Amino acid sequence: MSGVELSAQRVVWRVGERQIIDGVDLAIRGGELVGVIGPNGAGKTTILRLLSGLLRPSAGRVLLDGTDLATLDSRDRACHLAFMSQDAAPSFPFTVMEVLLMGRFPHLKRFERESAADREKALRTLSYVGLAGLEERSFDELSGGEKQLVLFAKTLVQDCDVIVLDEPSSSLDMRHQDRIFSMTQELAREGRAIVVSVHTLGVAAHYCTRLVLLDRGRVAADGRPEEVLRSEIIDRVYGVRTLVTPSSATGSLTVTVLPQRVGRGGLRVHLIGGAGSAVNLTRELFRMGHAVTGGIAHEYDSDEKLWKSLGIEHVSVGTFSRITDAEIDAATKLVDASDVTILCAFPIGPGNIGNLELARRARRLVVMRPEAEDVPRTFFSPEGKALFDRVCGQAESADYAGIGAVLDRLAAAGGTGVRRDQSPS
């Protein structure tokens, strides 16, 4: 790992009477890929321009390996620090090769021309970003995404220990976004210090080793992605309600914005789920503005994890434990307080048959008909099938496409009027 360090010490930036950056302390070291995140207007672009020396602080200092950037001329600074702007790629009446070789300018003596080695580096970098063979194309003829990749390659051709990138993937599709961020990861592993502003929190969590969250020009949080991307922090800074969960595919965090609760206009809905059967319905009910309770769910079940993340009141039991009468009684209080109870489609065995007894106690019950992609509603005992048939005798059935209409009708009736129906199995 390189010993390079870029740091801000009590940095302030003012425009007239307005203070954009307010006393930021920050250090980025070799081997780190630091993502700067925050809502629009938080100061992300401004702090990156201060860190790159393009702006001089109103107060405080920015140091590169202990040297104040303000004391370096632009050529000396560019020999050690490269910056890529988020601004739309400008028009250049040059070929792609000529644009790339601009990155070598800080390393050349006065009147010195680029060498064969410089051209070889440019060609190698162009291939690295996936644009081999375009070196003689006019820069103006490229697409917006291709221009952005060329400017990223120009930054790499500059060959600096510190690289500052302001939303480098803003014009790129998913494949090229992954290419750029994967390459920045590789550069960090080589010992470079990389700082990048990122608009999408999931992208920041997936690629960055560390996140710095800005809020109105101040550092609101700084640490590993799992330390920064927490709903209690994100909600306060962005002014939204979020759900932060690990991706089942990658393990990195995903951040989902939840709709604001409607309150009076919604129903109180109790969900009886299991095996992840209530996950999508929980999210949809939140979007529709209903207040949700849940249970009984086993620990680490997808439904239980979601309810816990959302702060939804529910009854939780131990993994593989059989639901007891005491737990059914505890959940019955939630059922009694609800306007309607919904029984989702999930396999029924000895461990969770108590959820059918809970459904039987509901005054107003809707039983969800399984969809093709759902876990089948199978029964592992005659007792379970018999109890389910009894439950269906007091229930209305619905599918996912029709549940909204059922709840709208119930809300219009003031929380009453669920009809009795048969056979939602």
C-alpha positions as CSV (number, residue, x, y, z in Angstrom):
1,M,0.0,0.0,0.0
2,S,1.3,3.4,-1.0
3,G,2.0,5.9,1.7
4,V,0.2,8.7,-0.2
5,E,-2.4,10.8,1.7
6,L,-4.7,13.5,0.6
7,S,-6.3,15.3,3.6
8,A,-8.6,18.2,4.3
9,Q,-8.2,20.1,7.6
10,R,-11.1,22.2,8.8
11,V,-11.9,23.1,5.2
12,V,-14.5,25.9,4.6
13,W,-15.8,27.1,1.2
14,R,-18.0,30.2,1.0
15,V,-19.8,31.9,-1.9
16,G,-20.7,35.3,-0.7
17,E,-22.6,34.9,2.5
18,R,-23.4,31.3,1.8
19,Q,-21.2,28.6,3.4
20,I,-21.1,25.5,1.1
21,I,-18.5,23.5,2.9
22,D,-18.4,23.9,6.7
23,G,-15.3,22.7,8.5
24,V,-14.7,19.4,6.8
25,D,-11.9,17.1,8.1
26,L,-11.1,14.2,5.9
27,A,-8.2,12.0,4.9
28,I,-7.9,9.6,2.0
29,R,-4.9,7.2,2.0
30,G,-3.3,4.9,-0.5
31,G,-5.2,1.7,-1.0
32,E,-8.6,3.3,-0.2
33,L,-11.6,3.7,-2.5
34,V,-13.6,6.4,-0.7
35,G,-17.1,7.2,-1.9
36,V,-18.5,10.6,-1.2
37,I,-22.3,10.5,-1.0
38,G,-25.1,12.8,0.0
39,P,-28.3,14.5,-1.3
40,N,-28.2,17.1,-4.0
41,G,-26.7,20.3,-2.6
42,A,-24.8,18.5,0.1
43,G,-21.4,19.8,-1.3
44,K,-20.1,16.6,-3.0
45,T,-18.7,18.3,-6.1
46,T,-17.4,21.3,-4.2
47,I,-15.4,19.1,-1.7
48,L,-13.9,17.1,-4.6
49,R,-12.9,20.3,-6.3
50,L,-11.3,21.5,-3.1
51,L,-9.5,18.2,-2.6
52,S,-8.2,18.4,-6.2
53,G,-6.9,21.9,-5.8
54,L,-9.2,23.4,-8.4
55,L,-10.8,25.5,-5.6
56,R,-8.8,27.2,-2.8
57,P,-10.5,26.9,0.6
58,S,-12.0,30.0,2.2
59,A,-10.5,28.6,5.4
60,G,-8.5,25.5,6.3
61,R,-6.0,23.5,4.2
62,V,-5.9,20.7,1.8
63,L,-2.7,18.7,2.0
64,L,-1.1,16.2,-0.3
65,D,1.5,14.2,1.6
66,G,1.9,17.1,4.0
67,T,2.2,19.8,1.3
68,D,-0.5,22.4,1.0
69,L,-2.0,22.2,-2.4
70,A,-2.3,26.0,-2.5
71,T,1.5,26.2,-2.7
72,L,1.8,24.0,-5.8
73,D,1.4,25.3,-9.4
74,S,-1.0,23.4,-11.7
75,R,1.7,21.3,-13.4
76,D,3.2,20.1,-10.1
77,R,-0.2,19.3,-8.7
78,A,-1.2,17.5,-11.9
79,C,1.9,15.3,-11.7
80,H,0.5,13.8,-8.4
81,L,-3.3,14.3,-8.6
82,A,-5.7,13.6,-11.4
83,F,-9.3,15.0,-11.5
84,M,-12.2,13.9,-13.7
85,S,-15.3,16.2,-13.7
86,Q,-18.9,15.1,-13.8
87,D,-19.7,17.9,-16.3
88,A,-20.8,16.7,-19.7
89,A,-17.8,15.8,-21.9
90,P,-16.9,18.9,-23.8
91,S,-16.4,19.0,-27.6
92,F,-12.7,18.7,-28.6
93,P,-11.6,19.1,-32.2
94,F,-9.1,16.4,-31.6
95,T,-8.7,12.7,-32.1
96,V,-9.2,10.3,-29.2
97,M,-5.4,9.8,-29.1
98,E,-4.7,13.5,-28.9
99,V,-7.2,13.8,-26.0
100,L,-5.5,10.9,-24.1
101,L,-2.0,12.4,-24.6
102,M,-3.2,15.5,-22.8
103,G,-2.9,13.4,-19.7
104,R,0.8,13.2,-20.3
105,F,1.3,17.0,-20.5
106,P,2.2,17.5,-16.8
107,H,5.0,15.0,-17.1
108,L,6.6,16.7,-20.1
109,K,9.3,19.4,-20.1
110,R,8.7,22.6,-21.9
111,F,8.5,22.1,-25.7
112,E,9.0,18.3,-25.2
113,R,6.8,16.1,-27.3
114,E,5.1,12.9,-26.3
115,S,7.3,9.8,-26.7
116,A,6.6,6.4,-28.1
117,A,6.2,5.2,-24.5
118,D,3.5,7.8,-23.9
119,R,1.6,6.7,-27.0
120,E,1.9,3.1,-25.9
121,K,0.5,3.9,-22.5
122,A,-2.4,5.8,-24.1
123,L,-3.2,2.8,-26.4
124,R,-2.9,0.4,-23.5
125,T,-5.2,2.5,-21.4
126,L,-7.8,2.9,-24.2
127,S,-7.9,-0.9,-24.5
128,Y,-8.2,-1.2,-20.7
129,V,-11.4,0.9,-20.7
130,G,-12.8,-1.2,-23.6
131,L,-12.4,1.3,-26.5
132,A,-9.5,-0.3,-28.4
133,G,-9.3,0.8,-32.0
134,L,-10.9,4.2,-31.5
135,E,-7.6,6.1,-31.2
136,E,-8.0,7.8,-34.5
137,R,-11.7,8.6,-34.2
138,S,-12.7,12.2,-33.7
139,F,-13.6,12.8,-30.1
140,D,-16.7,14.8,-31.2
141,E,-18.0,11.8,-33.1
142,L,-18.2,9.6,-30.0
143,S,-21.4,8.9,-27.9
144,G,-21.7,10.5,-24.5
145,G,-20.8,7.3,-22.8
146,E,-17.7,6.8,-25.0
147,K,-16.6,10.3,-24.3
148,Q,-16.8,9.7,-20.6
149,L,-14.7,6.5,-20.9
150,V,-12.1,8.4,-22.9
151,L,-11.9,11.1,-20.3
152,F,-11.6,8.4,-17.6
153,A,-8.8,6.9,-19.7
154,K,-7.1,10.3,-19.9
155,T,-7.2,10.5,-16.1
156,L,-5.4,7.1,-15.9
157,V,-2.9,8.1,-18.6
158,Q,-2.0,11.0,-16.2
159,D,-0.5,8.2,-13.9
160,C,-1.1,9.8,-10.5
161,D,-1.1,8.4,-7.0
162,V,-4.3,10.3,-6.2
163,I,-7.3,10.2,-8.4
164,V,-10.4,12.3,-7.8
165,L,-13.6,11.3,-9.8
166,D,-16.8,13.3,-9.7
167,E,-19.6,10.9,-10.6
168,P,-17.6,9.2,-13.3
169,S,-20.4,6.9,-14.5
170,S,-23.2,9.4,-14.8
171,S,-23.6,8.9,-18.6
172,L,-22.8,5.1,-18.6
173,D,-25.0,2.0,-18.8
174,M,-24.7,-0.7,-16.2
175,R,-22.0,-2.6,-18.0
176,H,-19.7,0.4,-18.4
177,Q,-20.5,1.6,-15.0
178,D,-19.3,-1.7,-13.6
179,R,-16.2,-1.4,-15.8
180,I,-15.2,2.0,-14.4
181,F,-15.8,1.1,-10.8
182,S,-14.1,-2.3,-11.1
183,M,-11.1,-0.5,-12.5
184,T,-11.1,2.0,-9.6
185,Q,-11.1,-0.9,-7.2
186,E,-8.1,-2.3,-9.0
187,L,-6.3,1.1,-8.8
188,A,-7.0,1.2,-5.1
189,R,-5.6,-2.3,-4.6
190,E,-2.4,-1.1,-6.4
191,G,-2.0,1.5,-3.7
192,R,-3.6,4.6,-5.3
193,A,-5.8,6.9,-3.2
194,I,-9.2,7.1,-4.9
195,V,-12.0,9.4,-3.9
196,V,-15.2,9.4,-6.0
197,S,-18.6,11.0,-5.6
198,V,-21.4,8.5,-6.2
199,H,-25.1,9.3,-6.7
200,T,-26.5,5.8,-6.2
201,L,-26.1,4.4,-2.7
202,G,-26.2,0.8,-3.8
203,V,-23.3,1.4,-6.2
204,A,-21.3,3.1,-3.5
205,A,-21.9,0.3,-1.1
206,H,-20.9,-2.4,-3.6
207,Y,-17.6,-0.9,-4.8
208,C,-16.3,1.5,-2.2
209,T,-14.2,0.4,0.8
210,R,-15.3,3.5,2.8
211,L,-18.1,6.1,2.5
212,V,-18.2,9.7,3.5
213,L,-21.8,11.1,3.9
214,L,-22.1,14.8,3.5
215,D,-25.1,16.8,4.8
216,R,-25.2,20.5,4.0
217,G,-21.5,20.8,3.7
218,R,-20.6,18.8,6.8
219,V,-19.5,15.2,7.3
220,A,-22.6,13.4,8.7
221,A,-21.0,9.9,8.8
222,D,-17.6,8.4,7.8
223,G,-16.8,4.7,7.8
224,R,-17.3,1.3,6.2
225,P,-20.5,1.1,4.1
226,E,-22.3,-0.9,6.7
227,E,-21.5,1.8,9.3
228,V,-22.7,4.6,7.1
229,L,-25.6,3.1,5.3
230,R,-28.0,2.7,8.2
231,S,-31.6,3.8,7.9
232,E,-31.4,6.0,11.0
233,I,-28.6,8.0,9.4
234,I,-29.8,8.0,5.8
235,D,-33.4,8.9,6.6
236,R,-32.2,12.0,8.6
237,V,-29.9,13.2,5.9
238,Y,-32.0,12.5,2.8
239,G,-35.4,13.2,4.4
240,V,-36.9,9.9,3.3
241,R,-37.7,6.5,4.9
242,T,-35.4,3.8,3.7
243,L,-34.9,0.1,4.0
244,V,-31.3,-1.1,4.0
245,T,-30.8,-4.8,3.3
246,P,-28.0,-7.0,2.1
247,S,-28.2,-8.2,-1.5
248,S,-28.9,-11.9,-1.7
249,A,-26.7,-12.1,-4.8
250,T,-23.6,-10.0,-3.8
251,G,-23.9,-9.5,0.0
252,S,-23.4,-5.7,-0.5
253,L,-26.1,-3.3,0.8
254,T,-29.0,-2.1,-1.1
255,V,-31.0,1.0,-0.1
256,T,-34.7,1.1,-0.9
257,V,-36.8,4.3,-0.4
258,L,-40.1,3.5,1.2
259,P,-43.2,5.6,0.6
260,Q,-44.4,8.0,3.3
261,R,-47.0,6.5,5.5
262,V,-50.5,7.8,4.7
263,G,-51.8,7.4,8.2
264,R,-55.6,8.1,8.5
265,G,-56.4,6.9,4.9
266,G,-54.9,3.5,5.4
267,L,-56.1,0.3,7.1
268,R,-54.5,-1.6,9.9
269,V,-53.4,-4.8,8.2
270,H,-52.0,-7.9,10.0
271,L,-49.9,-10.2,7.8
272,I,-49.5,-13.9,8.6
273,G,-46.5,-15.1,6.5
274,G,-43.5,-17.3,6.4
275,A,-40.9,-18.5,3.9
276,G,-40.7,-15.0,2.5
277,S,-44.4,-15.1,1.4
278,A,-45.1,-11.7,2.9
279,V,-42.1,-9.7,1.6
280,N,-43.6,-8.3,-1.5
281,L,-47.0,-7.7,0.1
282,T,-45.5,-5.9,3.0
283,R,-43.7,-3.5,0.6
284,E,-46.9,-3.0,-1.5
285,L,-49.0,-2.3,1.6
286,F,-46.5,0.3,2.7
287,R,-46.7,1.9,-0.7
288,M,-50.5,1.9,-0.5
289,G,-50.3,3.6,2.9
290,H,-51.6,0.9,5.2
291,A,-50.3,0.3,8.7
292,V,-48.8,-3.2,9.0
293,T,-48.2,-5.7,11.8
294,G,-46.8,-9.1,11.3
295,G,-46.3,-12.5,12.7
296,I,-45.9,-15.1,13.9
297,A,-42.5,-15.5,12.1
298,H,-39.4,-17.6,12.7
299,E,-36.1,-15.7,13.3
300,Y,-34.0,-15.2,10.1
301,D,-37.0,-15.9,7.9
302,S,-37.1,-13.3,5.1
303,D,-40.5,-12.0,6.4
304,E,-39.1,-11.6,9.9
305,K,-36.0,-9.8,8.8
306,L,-38.0,-7.4,6.7
307,W,-40.4,-6.7,9.5
308,K,-37.6,-6.1,11.9
309,S,-35.8,-3.8,9.4
310,L,-39.0,-1.7,8.9
311,G,-39.8,-1.6,12.6
312,I,-43.0,-3.5,12.1
313,E,-44.5,-4.9,15.3
314,H,-44.6,-8.7,15.1
315,V,-44.2,-11.9,17.1
316,S,-40.9,-13.7,16.5
317,V,-40.1,-17.3,17.5
318,G,-36.8,-19.1,17.4
319,T,-35.5,-20.8,14.3
320,F,-37.1,-24.2,13.8
321,S,-39.2,-23.7,17.0
322,R,-42.8,-24.8,17.1
323,I,-45.2,-21.9,17.6
324,T,-46.7,-22.1,21.1
325,D,-50.1,-21.2,22.5
326,A,-48.5,-18.2,24.4
327,E,-47.1,-16.9,21.1
328,I,-50.5,-17.3,19.4
329,D,-52.1,-15.4,22.2
330,A,-49.5,-12.6,21.9
331,A,-50.1,-12.3,18.1
332,T,-53.9,-12.4,18.6
333,K,-53.6,-9.0,20.2
334,L,-52.2,-7.7,16.9
335,V,-54.9,-9.5,15.0
336,D,-57.6,-8.0,17.2
337,A,-56.2,-4.5,16.7
338,S,-56.2,-4.8,12.9
339,D,-59.0,-4.0,10.4
340,V,-58.1,-7.1,8.3
341,T,-55.8,-10.1,8.5
342,I,-54.2,-11.5,5.4
343,L,-53.0,-15.1,5.3
344,C,-50.2,-15.4,2.8
345,A,-49.3,-18.6,0.8
346,F,-46.6,-20.7,2.5
347,P,-45.9,-24.3,3.3
348,I,-47.6,-25.5,6.5
349,G,-45.9,-28.0,8.8
350,P,-45.8,-28.8,12.5
351,G,-43.6,-25.8,13.3
352,N,-45.9,-23.1,11.9
353,I,-49.4,-24.7,12.1
354,G,-50.0,-22.2,14.9
355,N,-50.3,-19.5,12.3
356,L,-53.4,-21.2,11.0
357,E,-54.9,-21.1,14.5
358,L,-54.0,-17.4,14.5
359,A,-55.8,-16.9,11.2
360,R,-58.8,-18.8,12.5
361,R,-59.1,-16.2,15.3
362,A,-59.3,-13.2,12.8
363,R,-62.6,-11.4,12.6
364,R,-61.9,-10.3,9.0
365,L,-59.6,-12.6,7.0
366,V,-58.3,-12.6,3.4
367,V,-56.5,-15.7,2.2
368,M,-54.0,-15.1,-0.6
369,R,-54.2,-17.5,-3.6
370,P,-50.7,-18.7,-4.4
371,E,-49.0,-17.2,-7.5
372,A,-47.0,-19.4,-9.9
373,E,-43.7,-18.0,-8.6
374,D,-44.7,-18.5,-4.9
375,V,-43.5,-21.3,-2.6
376,P,-46.4,-23.8,-2.9
377,R,-48.9,-24.0,-0.1
378,T,-48.2,-27.6,0.8
379,F,-49.4,-29.4,3.9
380,F,-47.2,-31.8,5.9
381,S,-50.0,-33.2,8.0
382,P,-53.8,-34.0,7.7
383,E,-54.2,-31.7,10.8
384,G,-52.8,-28.8,8.9
385,K,-55.0,-29.3,5.8
386,A,-58.1,-29.7,8.0
387,L,-57.4,-26.5,9.9
388,F,-56.8,-24.6,6.7
389,D,-60.1,-25.8,5.2
390,R,-61.8,-24.5,8.4
391,V,-60.0,-21.1,8.0
392,C,-61.2,-20.8,4.4
393,G,-64.8,-21.1,5.6
394,Q,-64.5,-17.6,7.2
395,A,-62.3,-16.0,4.6
396,E,-62.3,-14.1,1.4
397,S,-59.7,-15.1,-1.2
398,A,-57.7,-12.8,-3.3
399,D,-54.6,-12.8,-5.6
400,Y,-51.9,-10.2,-5.7
401,A,-53.5,-8.3,-8.5
402,G,-56.8,-8.1,-6.6
403,I,-55.7,-7.4,-3.1
404,G,-55.7,-3.7,-3.6
405,A,-59.3,-3.6,-4.6
406,V,-60.3,-5.8,-1.7
407,L,-58.6,-3.4,0.7
408,D,-60.0,-0.3,-1.0
409,R,-63.5,-1.7,-0.6
410,L,-62.9,-2.5,3.0
411,A,-61.5,1.0,3.6
412,A,-64.5,2.5,1.9
413,A,-66.8,0.5,4.3
414,G,-64.9,1.9,7.3
415,G,-62.9,-1.3,7.9
416,T,-65.8,-3.7,7.7
417,G,-67.5,-5.9,5.2
418,V,-65.1,-8.6,4.2
419,R,-67.3,-11.3,2.8
420,R,-67.0,-15.0,3.4
421,D,-65.8,-17.2,0.6
422,Q,-64.5,-20.6,0.0
423,S,-61.4,-22.5,-1.3
424,P,-58.5,-20.1,-1.8
425,S,-56.1,-23.0,-1.9
